[in-house]
Amino acid sequence: GLDAVGLAEREPARIVRIKPDGTSSVVADADVGTPQFAAAHPSGRVYWTGFPDAGTRTVAPGGAVEKLAPGVGHSYGVGLTPDRKWLYVSSKLPNPDGRAVWRFPLDADGKPGL
């Protein structure tokens, strides 16, 4: 089932987590870049993408905003696999190597690896 939804708001720029019961909470309102798309992990971690500032970011409950590395230029989409073990990030403009989709492994708490 659905655990939660991540919502990227642009005005004001912030990230909101909405639970199935309809309650919501702001999980980040500083260093969020220009959020466009968001996804939520069952652990409470939220991921979002934005452009033009290569803004693929994540935040765990009560944690600081982290930028994913490598930076995905003009990131324009984010999603989790059904088993929540992988995070996919897409780019509006491919990088010089021609890649337009990146895959990051996730640990049990949803923290991305490289």
N, C-alpha and C positions, 0 to 999 in steps of 0.2 A: 504494500500500500504506500500511499504518499506520506512521507514523514514531515515535510515542510517545503515551502517554496521560498526561493531567494528573489527579491524584487530590487531592481536597480532604479533608483529615482534620480532624475537629472536636476530638478529644481525643487528643493535644494538637493545638491549632490549627496546622496547617502545610500546605504544598503540596508534593506529591511528584510527580516525573516518572518514569514507568516506560517503559523502552525495550522494543522487541519481544523482546529476548533475556532479559527478565525482571529485568534489573538496575534498581535504582531509586536515586534521589538526592533529598534534601530540597533544594528550590530556594528556599523561604522559610519561616521559622518565627517571624518578627516582623512586626508590622503587617499581618497577614493577615485581620483582622476575624473574621467568623464564616463560614468557607467552606462553601459548599453544593454548587456544581457547578464543574467545571473542564474546560479544553480545552488541548491542547498544539499548538504550531506546529512545523514541521520545523526551524526555526532554534534550537529549544530554549526559546523563550519560552513561558510558561504564563499563561493567563488564568483568573480565577475570579470567582464572584459569591457574594454572601451578603447576609443581612439581619439585623437591621433597620438596619444602619449604612450603607446605600447603598454596599455594598462591591463594586464592580466594579473589580478590580485586575489588574495584570499585572506580571511580572518576567521579565527576560531573563537568560540564564546569567551569573552573576557580578555581576548588577546589583542595584539597589535596587528595592523594591516601589513601583509607581506606581499612583495612583488614576486611573481614566479620568474624563474630563470630557466632557460634563456628567455629574454624578452621577445614576445611575439608582436611584431609591428602591426598596427591597425587591427588588433584583435576584434573580432566581430561575432563571436558566438562561443558558447561554453555549454558543456553537458557532461553528465555522468553516465557510465554504463549501468545497466540494470542491477548488476551485483555490487555497484559502488566501489569497484577496485581500480577504475581508470577515469581520468578526467581528460576530455577532448576539448581543444581550443582551436578555433578556426580563425583565419585571417582574411580580411577583405582584399588585401594585396599580398601576393606571395612574396616571400623573402628572396634574396638573390639566388639561393639554391633551388628555387622553384617550389618549395614546400609551402602549403597553405593550411595544413592541419597538423597539430601536434598532439601527442598523447603522453600524459604524465601518470605514473603509477601512484596509487594512494595507499597509505597504511590504514590500519583499522579505524583510526580516528579521523581519516580523511586528509591527513597532511601529505601534500604532494612531494614526490621525489623527482629526481632528474632522469 
